[in-house]
Amino acid sequence: MENVDGRYANMMKALGDEARIKIFVMLSKGEECACKLLDELSITQPTLSYHMKILCDSGLVEGRRDGKWMRYSLKAEVLAELIGFLSGIQ
């Protein structure tokens, strides 16, 4: 079996939490402000920051500052890479 990069494991770990799956689904519809994520998930700002750090560190999500807020979006090329990896498993 081919030596699998730990990067895929980190991506899958990042998606191994219900709150992060909800965030991921929200971001699949397009860029979202942290304030909107907070409203939709009914979690605290520190909890959102914790989840967003994991998602960003995995490479699946990127953030950009917009005034006092952060805006988050999926990194389509990294998601495509993960889908390609999973599709190749038989």
PDB file as gemmi writes it, atoms N, CA and C in Angstrom:
CRYST1    1.000    1.000    1.000  90.00  90.00  90.00 P 1                      
ATOM      1  N   MET A   1       0.842  -1.191   0.000  1.00  0.00           N  
ATOM      2  CA  MET A   1       0.000   0.000   0.000  1.00  0.00           C  
ATOM      3  C   MET A   1       0.881   1.246   0.000  1.00  0.00           C  
ATOM      4  N   GLU A   2       0.462   2.227  -0.742  1.00  0.00           N  
ATOM      5  CA  GLU A   2       1.191   3.483  -0.856  1.00  0.00           C  
ATOM      6  C   GLU A   2       1.239   4.186   0.497  1.00  0.00           C  
ATOM      7  N   ASN A   3       2.355   4.836   0.807  1.00  0.00           N  
ATOM      8  CA  ASN A   3       2.497   5.591   2.047  1.00  0.00           C  
ATOM      9  C   ASN A   3       1.592   6.827   1.974  1.00  0.00           C  
ATOM     10  N   VAL A   4       0.583   6.897   2.838  1.00  0.00           N  
ATOM     11  CA  VAL A   4      -0.400   7.978   2.800  1.00  0.00           C  
ATOM     12  C   VAL A   4       0.063   9.132   3.675  1.00  0.00           C  
ATOM     13  N   ASP A   5       0.049  10.311   3.102  1.00  0.00           N  
ATOM     14  CA  ASP A   5       0.438  11.527   3.814  1.00  0.00           C  
ATOM     15  C   ASP A   5      -0.511  11.767   4.988  1.00  0.00           C  
ATOM     16  N   GLY A   6       0.028  12.171   6.125  1.00  0.00           N  
ATOM     17  CA  GLY A   6      -0.773  12.471   7.306  1.00  0.00           C  
ATOM     18  C   GLY A   6      -1.723  13.635   7.106  1.00  0.00           C  
ATOM     19  N   ARG A   7      -1.528  14.345   6.013  1.00  0.00           N  
ATOM     20  CA  ARG A   7      -2.416  15.472   5.704  1.00  0.00           C  
ATOM     21  C   ARG A   7      -3.863  15.028   5.554  1.00  0.00           C  
ATOM     22  N   TYR A   8      -4.075  13.894   4.911  1.00  0.00           N  
ATOM     23  CA  TYR A   8      -5.442  13.397   4.748  1.00  0.00           C  
ATOM     24  C   TYR A   8      -6.039  13.021   6.092  1.00  0.00           C  
ATOM     25  N   ALA A   9      -5.231  12.453   6.969  1.00  0.00           N  
ATOM     26  CA  ALA A   9      -5.702  12.099   8.302  1.00  0.00           C  
ATOM     27  C   ALA A   9      -6.128  13.357   9.057  1.00  0.00           C  
ATOM     28  N   ASN A  10      -5.348  14.436   8.930  1.00  0.00           N  
ATOM     29  CA  ASN A  10      -5.704  15.690   9.592  1.00  0.00           C  
ATOM     30  C   ASN A  10      -7.005  16.268   9.044  1.00  0.00           C  
ATOM     31  N   MET A  11      -7.203  16.154   7.745  1.00  0.00           N  
ATOM     32  CA  MET A  11      -8.447  16.652   7.151  1.00  0.00           C  
ATOM     33  C   MET A  11      -9.638  15.870   7.692  1.00  0.00           C  
ATOM     34  N   MET A  12      -9.488  14.555   7.744  1.00  0.00           N  
ATOM     35  CA  MET A  12     -10.599  13.723   8.210  1.00  0.00           C  
ATOM     36  C   MET A  12     -10.849  13.920   9.701  1.00  0.00           C  
ATOM     37  N   LYS A  13      -9.784  14.122  10.472  1.00  0.00           N  
ATOM     38  CA  LYS A  13      -9.953  14.425  11.904  1.00  0.00           C  
ATOM     39  C   LYS A  13     -10.710  15.731  12.074  1.00  0.00           C  
ATOM     40  N   ALA A  14     -10.378  16.718  11.238  1.00  0.00           N  
ATOM     41  CA  ALA A  14     -11.058  18.021  11.322  1.00  0.00           C  
ATOM     42  C   ALA A  14     -12.552  17.875  11.063  1.00  0.00           C  
ATOM     43  N   LEU A  15     -12.924  16.923  10.234  1.00  0.00           N  
ATOM     44  CA  LEU A  15     -14.339  16.708   9.919  1.00  0.00           C  
ATOM     45  C   LEU A  15     -14.988  15.686  10.855  1.00  0.00           C  
ATOM     46  N   GLY A  16     -14.255  15.264  11.875  1.00  0.00           N  
ATOM     47  CA  GLY A  16     -14.755  14.245  12.789  1.00  0.00           C  
ATOM     48  C   GLY A  16     -15.495  14.801  13.990  1.00  0.00           C  
ATOM     49  N   ASP A  17     -16.055  15.993  13.861  1.00  0.00           N  
ATOM     50  CA  ASP A  17     -16.793  16.632  14.950  1.00  0.00           C  
ATOM     51  C   ASP A  17     -18.088  17.207  14.386  1.00  0.00           C  
ATOM     52  N   GLU A  18     -19.184  17.022  15.099  1.00  0.00           N  
ATOM     53  CA  GLU A  18     -20.496  17.458  14.602  1.00  0.00           C  
ATOM     54  C   GLU A  18     -20.550  18.965  14.340  1.00  0.00           C  
ATOM     55  N   ALA A  19     -19.992  19.759  15.235  1.00  0.00           N  
ATOM     56  CA  ALA A  19     -20.011  21.219  15.042  1.00  0.00           C  
ATOM     57  C   ALA A  19     -19.215  21.606  13.796  1.00  0.00           C  
ATOM     58  N   ARG A  20     -18.058  20.959  13.598  1.00  0.00           N  
ATOM     59  CA  ARG A  20     -17.243  21.291  12.427  1.00  0.00           C  
ATOM     60  C   ARG A  20     -17.903  20.826  11.139  1.00  0.00           C  
ATOM     61  N   ILE A  21     -18.639  19.726  11.191  1.00  0.00           N  
ATOM     62  CA  ILE A  21     -19.403  19.293  10.009  1.00  0.00           C  
ATOM     63  C   ILE A  21     -20.458  20.346   9.672  1.00  0.00           C  
ATOM     64  N   LYS A  22     -21.149  20.864  10.682  1.00  0.00           N  
ATOM     65  CA  LYS A  22     -22.156  21.911  10.450  1.00  0.00           C  
ATOM     66  C   LYS A  22     -21.513  23.150   9.832  1.00  0.00           C  
ATOM     67  N   ILE A  23     -20.355  23.545  10.354  1.00  0.00           N  
ATOM     68  CA  ILE A  23     -19.631  24.698   9.793  1.00  0.00           C  
ATOM     69  C   ILE A  23     -19.242  24.412   8.350  1.00  0.00           C  
ATOM     70  N   PHE A  24     -18.732  23.215   8.099  1.00  0.00           N  
ATOM     71  CA  PHE A  24     -18.298  22.820   6.759  1.00  0.00           C  
ATOM     72  C   PHE A  24     -19.465  22.899   5.770  1.00  0.00           C  
ATOM     73  N   VAL A  25     -20.628  22.414   6.173  1.00  0.00           N  
ATOM     74  CA  VAL A  25     -21.817  22.461   5.310  1.00  0.00           C  
ATOM     75  C   VAL A  25     -22.221  23.907   5.041  1.00  0.00           C  
ATOM     76  N   MET A  26     -22.178  24.747   6.072  1.00  0.00           N  
ATOM     77  CA  MET A  26     -22.507  26.164   5.876  1.00  0.00           C  
ATOM     78  C   MET A  26     -21.545  26.815   4.887  1.00  0.00           C  
ATOM     79  N   LEU A  27     -20.270  26.493   5.010  1.00  0.00           N  
ATOM     80  CA  LEU A  27     -19.266  27.087   4.119  1.00  0.00           C  
ATOM     81  C   LEU A  27     -19.348  26.526   2.707  1.00  0.00           C  
ATOM     82  N   SER A  28     -19.956  25.362   2.548  1.00  0.00           N  
ATOM     83  CA  SER A  28     -20.098  24.786   1.209  1.00  0.00           C  
ATOM     84  C   SER A  28     -21.026  25.625   0.341  1.00  0.00           C  
ATOM     85  N   LYS A  29     -21.810  26.493   0.969  1.00  0.00           N  
ATOM     86  CA  LYS A  29     -22.725  27.370   0.234  1.00  0.00           C  
ATOM     87  C   LYS A  29     -22.062  28.699  -0.116  1.00  0.00           C  
ATOM     88  N   GLY A  30     -20.829  28.909   0.369  1.00  0.00           N  
ATOM     89  CA  GLY A  30     -20.107  30.144   0.081  1.00  0.00           C  
ATOM     90  C   GLY A  30     -19.504  30.736   1.334  1.00  0.00           C  
ATOM     91  N   GLU A  31     -18.741  31.794   1.139  1.00  0.00           N  
ATOM     92  CA  GLU A  31     -18.046  32.454   2.237  1.00  0.00           C  
ATOM     93  C   GLU A  31     -19.034  32.933   3.290  1.00  0.00           C  
ATOM     94  N   GLU A  32     -18.644  32.789   4.557  1.00  0.00           N  
ATOM     95  CA  GLU A  32     -19.493  33.238   5.660  1.00  0.00           C  
ATOM     96  C   GLU A  32     -18.671  34.023   6.662  1.00  0.00           C  
ATOM     97  N   CYS A  33     -19.319  34.994   7.261  1.00  0.00           N  
ATOM     98  CA  CYS A  33     -18.725  35.774   8.339  1.00  0.00           C  
ATOM     99  C   CYS A  33     -18.816  34.970   9.634  1.00  0.00           C  
ATOM    100  N   ALA A  34     -17.818  35.138  10.492  1.00  0.00           N  
ATOM    101  CA  ALA A  34     -17.844  34.449  11.783  1.00  0.00           C  
ATOM    102  C   ALA A  34     -19.105  34.796  12.567  1.00  0.00           C  
ATOM    103  N   CYS A  35     -19.591  36.017  12.429  1.00  0.00           N  
ATOM    104  CA  CYS A  35     -20.802  36.426  13.152  1.00  0.00           C  
ATOM    105  C   CYS A  35     -22.006  35.583  12.724  1.00  0.00           C  
ATOM    106  N   LYS A  36     -22.103  35.272  11.458  1.00  0.00           N  
ATOM    107  CA  LYS A  36     -23.202  34.437  10.949  1.00  0.00           C  
ATOM    108  C   LYS A  36     -23.063  33.004  11.467  1.00  0.00           C  
ATOM    109  N   LEU A  37     -21.839  32.484  11.470  1.00  0.00           N  
ATOM    110  CA  LEU A  37     -21.608  31.143  11.998  1.00  0.00           C  
ATOM    111  C   LEU A  37     -21.995  31.080  13.465  1.00  0.00           C  
ATOM    112  N   LEU A  38     -21.634  32.118  14.218  1.00  0.00           N  
ATOM    113  CA  LEU A  38     -21.990  32.170  15.638  1.00  0.00           C  
ATOM    114  C   LEU A  38     -23.504  32.141  15.826  1.00  0.00           C  
ATOM    115  N   ASP A  39     -24.218  32.936  15.052  1.00  0.00           N  
ATOM    116  CA  ASP A  39     -25.676  32.992  15.151  1.00  0.00           C  
ATOM    117  C   ASP A  39     -26.319  31.655  14.824  1.00  0.00           C  
ATOM    118  N   GLU A  40     -25.859  31.023  13.767  1.00  0.00           N  
ATOM    119  CA  GLU A  40     -26.459  29.773  13.307  1.00  0.00           C  
ATOM    120  C   GLU A  40     -26.178  28.598  14.244  1.00  0.00           C  
ATOM    121  N   LEU A  41     -25.018  28.589  14.849  1.00  0.00           N  
ATOM    122  CA  LEU A  41     -24.607  27.446  15.665  1.00  0.00           C  
ATOM    123  C   LEU A  41     -24.918  27.610  17.143  1.00  0.00           C  
ATOM    124  N   SER A  42     -25.215  28.825  17.582  1.00  0.00           N  
ATOM    125  CA  SER A  42     -25.484  29.101  18.997  1.00  0.00           C  
ATOM    126  C   SER A  42     -24.350  28.598  19.889  1.00  0.00           C  
ATOM    127  N   ILE A  43     -23.124  28.980  19.521  1.00  0.00           N  
ATOM    128  CA  ILE A  43     -21.952  28.652  20.317  1.00  0.00           C  
ATOM    129  C   ILE A  43     -21.244  29.949  20.679  1.00  0.00           C  
ATOM    130  N   THR A  44     -20.301  29.873  21.586  1.00  0.00           N  
ATOM    131  CA  THR A  44     -19.569  31.070  21.984  1.00  0.00           C  
ATOM    132  C   THR A  44     -18.462  31.376  20.984  1.00  0.00           C  
ATOM    133  N   GLN A  45     -17.977  32.594  21.026  1.00  0.00           N  
ATOM    134  CA  GLN A  45     -16.903  33.000  20.123  1.00  0.00           C  
ATOM    135  C   GLN A  45     -15.631  32.184  20.361  1.00  0.00           C  
ATOM    136  N   PRO A  46     -15.232  31.928  21.616  1.00  0.00           N  
ATOM    137  CA  PRO A  46     -14.034  31.097  21.809  1.00  0.00           C  
ATOM    138  C   PRO A  46     -14.194  29.674  21.253  1.00  0.00           C  
ATOM    139  N   THR A  47     -15.395  29.124  21.359  1.00  0.00           N  
ATOM    140  CA  THR A  47     -15.650  27.785  20.816  1.00  0.00           C  
ATOM    141  C   THR A  47     -15.559  27.804  19.297  1.00  0.00           C  
ATOM    142  N   LEU A  48     -16.128  28.843  18.674  1.00  0.00           N  
ATOM    143  CA  LEU A  48     -16.021  28.966  17.218  1.00  0.00           C  
ATOM    144  C   LEU A  48     -14.556  29.107  16.806  1.00  0.00           C  
ATOM    145  N   SER A  49     -13.795  29.920  17.521  1.00  0.00           N  
ATOM    146  CA  SER A  49     -12.375  30.095  17.200  1.00  0.00           C  
ATOM    147  C   SER A  49     -11.627  28.770  17.264  1.00  0.00           C  
ATOM    148  N   TYR A  50     -11.937  27.971  18.268  1.00  0.00           N  
ATOM    149  CA  TYR A  50     -11.313  26.652  18.422  1.00  0.00           C  
ATOM    150  C   TYR A  50     -11.601  25.782  17.197  1.00  0.00           C  
ATOM    151  N   HIS A  51     -12.873  25.704  16.805  1.00  0.00           N  
ATOM    152  CA  HIS A  51     -13.253  24.882  15.655  1.00  0.00           C  
ATOM    153  C   HIS A  51     -12.655  25.417  14.355  1.00  0.00           C  
ATOM    154  N   MET A  52     -12.636  26.742  14.196  1.00  0.00           N  
ATOM    155  CA  MET A  52     -12.103  27.315  12.962  1.00  0.00           C  
ATOM    156  C   MET A  52     -10.594  27.102  12.866  1.00  0.00           C  
ATOM    157  N   LYS A  53      -9.894  27.130  13.985  1.00  0.00           N  
ATOM    158  CA  LYS A  53      -8.452  26.861  13.961  1.00  0.00           C  
ATOM    159  C   LYS A  53      -8.189  25.450  13.465  1.00  0.00           C  
ATOM    160  N   ILE A  54      -8.960  24.488  13.933  1.00  0.00           N  
ATOM    161  CA  ILE A  54      -8.790  23.099  13.493  1.00  0.00           C  
ATOM    162  C   ILE A  54      -9.072  22.977  11.999  1.00  0.00           C  
ATOM    163  N   LEU A  55     -10.166  23.585  11.537  1.00  0.00           N  
ATOM    164  CA  LEU A  55     -10.511  23.515  10.115  1.00  0.00           C  
ATOM    165  C   LEU A  55      -9.466  24.219   9.250  1.00  0.00           C  
ATOM    166  N   CYS A  56      -8.987  25.368   9.703  1.00  0.00           N  
ATOM    167  CA  CYS A  56      -7.969  26.099   8.927  1.00  0.00           C  
ATOM    168  C   CYS A  56      -6.639  25.349   8.938  1.00  0.00           C  
ATOM    169  N   ASP A  57      -6.250  24.818  10.087  1.00  0.00           N  
ATOM    170  CA  ASP A  57      -4.995  24.066  10.181  1.00  0.00           C  
ATOM    171  C   ASP A  57      -5.012  22.815   9.301  1.00  0.00           C  
ATOM    172  N   SER A  58      -6.201  22.255   9.074  1.00  0.00           N  
ATOM    173  CA  SER A  58      -6.313  21.066   8.225  1.00  0.00           C  
ATOM    174  C   SER A  58      -6.113  21.408   6.754  1.00  0.00           C  
ATOM    175  N   GLY A  59      -6.261  22.691   6.417  1.00  0.00           N  
ATOM    176  CA  GLY A  59      -6.121  23.131   5.034  1.00  0.00           C  
ATOM    177  C   GLY A  59      -7.436  23.175   4.270  1.00  0.00           C  
ATOM    178  N   LEU A  60      -8.513  22.710   4.883  1.00  0.00           N  
ATOM    179  CA  LEU A  60      -9.804  22.674   4.194  1.00  0.00           C  
ATOM    180  C   LEU A  60     -10.490  24.036   4.141  1.00  0.00           C  
ATOM    181  N   VAL A  61     -10.168  24.910   5.085  1.00  0.00           N  
ATOM    182  CA  VAL A  61     -10.833  26.210   5.212  1.00  0.00           C  
ATOM    183  C   VAL A  61      -9.772  27.294   5.297  1.00  0.00           C  
ATOM    184  N   GLU A  62     -10.103  28.462   4.757  1.00  0.00           N  
ATOM    185  CA  GLU A  62      -9.221  29.609   4.912  1.00  0.00           C  
ATOM    186  C   GLU A  62     -10.025  30.780   5.446  1.00  0.00           C  
ATOM    187  N   GLY A  63      -9.350  31.640   6.187  1.00  0.00           N  
ATOM    188  CA  GLY A  63     -10.006  32.809   6.756  1.00  0.00           C  
ATOM    189  C   GLY A  63      -9.333  34.079   6.283  1.00  0.00           C  
ATOM    190  N   ARG A  64     -10.117  35.141   6.238  1.00  0.00           N  
ATOM    191  CA  ARG A  64      -9.560  36.457   5.907  1.00  0.00           C  
ATOM    192  C   ARG A  64     -10.242  37.497   6.784  1.00  0.00           C  
ATOM    193  N   ARG A  65      -9.463  38.461   7.207  1.00  0.00           N  
ATOM    194  CA  ARG A  65      -9.999  39.515   8.071  1.00  0.00           C  
ATOM    195  C   ARG A  65     -10.801  40.505   7.233  1.00  0.00           C  
ATOM    196  N   ASP A  66     -11.969  40.873   7.773  1.00  0.00           N  
ATOM    197  CA  ASP A  66     -12.847  41.866   7.141  1.00  0.00           C  
ATOM    198  C   ASP A  66     -13.284  42.820   8.246  1.00  0.00           C  
ATOM    199  N   GLY A  67     -12.498  43.882   8.448  1.00  0.00           N  
ATOM    200  CA  GLY A  67     -12.762  44.781   9.571  1.00  0.00           C  
ATOM    201  C   GLY A  67     -12.497  44.052  10.876  1.00  0.00           C  
ATOM    202  N   LYS A  68     -13.490  44.043  11.764  1.00  0.00           N  
ATOM    203  CA  LYS A  68     -13.297  43.358  13.050  1.00  0.00           C  
ATOM    204  C   LYS A  68     -13.663  41.882  12.984  1.00  0.00           C  
ATOM    205  N   TRP A  69     -14.232  41.428  11.870  1.00  0.00           N  
ATOM    206  CA  TRP A  69     -14.679  40.049  11.742  1.00  0.00           C  
ATOM    207  C   TRP A  69     -13.773  39.242  10.830  1.00  0.00           C  
ATOM    208  N   MET A  70     -13.883  37.959  10.972  1.00  0.00           N  
ATOM    209  CA  MET A  70     -13.207  37.033  10.057  1.00  0.00           C  
ATOM    210  C   MET A  70     -14.264  36.474   9.121  1.00  0.00           C  
ATOM    211  N   ARG A  71     -13.885  36.258   7.885  1.00  0.00           N  
ATOM    212  CA  ARG A  71     -14.751  35.618   6.901  1.00  0.00           C  
ATOM    213  C   ARG A  71     -14.057  34.327   6.498  1.00  0.00           C  
ATOM    214  N   TYR A  72     -14.812  33.247   6.420  1.00  0.00           N  
ATOM    215  CA  TYR A  72     -14.253  31.928   6.148  1.00  0.00           C  
ATOM    216  C   TYR A  72     -14.839  31.346   4.871  1.00  0.00           C  
ATOM    217  N   SER A  73     -14.025  30.556   4.189  1.00  0.00           N  
ATOM    218  CA  SER A  73     -14.485  29.861   2.987  1.00  0.00           C  
ATOM    219  C   SER A  73     -13.724  28.547   2.858  1.00  0.00           C  
ATOM    220  N   LEU A  74     -14.331  27.629   2.098  1.00  0.00           N  
ATOM    221  CA  LEU A  74     -13.671  26.353   1.817  1.00  0.00           C  
ATOM    222  C   LEU A  74     -12.580  26.576   0.786  1.00  0.00           C  
ATOM    223  N   LYS A  75     -11.512  25.811   0.897  1.00  0.00           N  
ATOM    224  CA  LYS A  75     -10.456  25.841  -0.115  1.00  0.00           C  
ATOM    225  C   LYS A  75     -10.782  24.732  -1.113  1.00  0.00           C  
ATOM    226  N   ALA A  76     -11.379  25.128  -2.228  1.00  0.00           N  
ATOM    227  CA  ALA A  76     -11.891  24.179  -3.217  1.00  0.00           C  
ATOM    228  C   ALA A  76     -10.829  23.217  -3.713  1.00  0.00           C  
ATOM    229  N   GLU A  77      -9.603  23.699  -3.917  1.00  0.00           N  
ATOM    230  CA  GLU A  77      -8.559  22.833  -4.452  1.00  0.00           C  
ATOM    231  C   GLU A  77      -8.154  21.749  -3.443  1.00  0.00           C  
ATOM    232  N   VAL A  78      -8.170  22.074  -2.160  1.00  0.00           N  
ATOM    233  CA  VAL A  78      -7.826  21.089  -1.137  1.00  0.00           C  
ATOM    234  C   VAL A  78      -8.962  20.085  -0.987  1.00  0.00           C  
ATOM    235  N   LEU A  79     -10.197  20.576  -1.039  1.00  0.00           N  
ATOM    236  CA  LEU A  79     -11.349  19.677  -0.978  1.00  0.00           C  
ATOM    237  C   LEU A  79     -11.336  18.718  -2.161  1.00  0.00           C  
ATOM    238  N   ALA A  80     -11.028  19.226  -3.348  1.00  0.00           N  
ATOM    239  CA  ALA A  80     -10.948  18.371  -4.541  1.00  0.00           C  
ATOM    240  C   ALA A  80      -9.864  17.313  -4.381  1.00  0.00           C  
ATOM    241  N   GLU A  81      -8.758  17.689  -3.776  1.00  0.00           N  
ATOM    242  CA  GLU A  81      -7.661  16.743  -3.534  1.00  0.00           C  
ATOM    243  C   GLU A  81      -8.117  15.628  -2.588  1.00  0.00           C  
ATOM    244  N   LEU A  82      -8.837  16.003  -1.522  1.00  0.00           N  
ATOM    245  CA  LEU A  82      -9.340  15.000  -0.576  1.00  0.00           C  
ATOM    246  C   LEU A  82     -10.357  14.081  -1.249  1.00  0.00           C  
ATOM    247  N   ILE A  83     -11.249  14.649  -2.053  1.00  0.00           N  
ATOM    248  CA  ILE A  83     -12.237  13.839  -2.775  1.00  0.00           C  
ATOM    249  C   ILE A  83     -11.538  12.874  -3.718  1.00  0.00           C  
ATOM    250  N   GLY A  84     -10.511  13.347  -4.407  1.00  0.00           N  
ATOM    251  CA  GLY A  84      -9.738  12.491  -5.300  1.00  0.00           C  
ATOM    252  C   GLY A  84      -9.075  11.353  -4.557  1.00  0.00           C  
ATOM    253  N   PHE A  85      -8.513  11.657  -3.404  1.00  0.00           N  
ATOM    254  CA  PHE A  85      -7.897  10.623  -2.573  1.00  0.00           C  
ATOM    255  C   PHE A  85      -8.922   9.568  -2.158  1.00  0.00           C  
ATOM    256  N   LEU A  86     -10.074  10.026  -1.664  1.00  0.00           N  
ATOM    257  CA  LEU A  86     -11.117   9.095  -1.210  1.00  0.00           C  
ATOM    258  C   LEU A  86     -11.698   8.302  -2.371  1.00  0.00           C  
ATOM    259  N   SER A  87     -11.819   8.935  -3.521  1.00  0.00           N  
ATOM    260  CA  SER A  87     -12.355   8.238  -4.706  1.00  0.00           C  
ATOM    261  C   SER A  87     -11.424   7.132  -5.185  1.00  0.00           C  
ATOM    262  N   GLY A  88     -10.136   7.289  -4.928  1.00  0.00           N  
ATOM    263  CA  GLY A  88      -9.154   6.311  -5.372  1.00  0.00           C  
ATOM    264  C   GLY A  88      -9.058   5.082  -4.485  1.00  0.00           C  
ATOM    265  N   ILE A  89      -9.743   5.103  -3.353  1.00  0.00           N  
ATOM    266  CA  ILE A  89      -9.705   3.957  -2.427  1.00  0.00           C  
ATOM    267  C   ILE A  89     -10.739   2.947  -2.875  1.00  0.00           C  
ATOM    268  N   GLN A  90     -10.276   1.712  -3.052  1.00  0.00           N  
ATOM    269  CA  GLN A  90     -11.213   0.652  -3.483  1.00  0.00           C  
ATOM    270  C   GLN A  90     -11.070  -0.567  -2.629  1.00  0.00           C  
TER     271      GLN A  90                                                      
END                                                                             
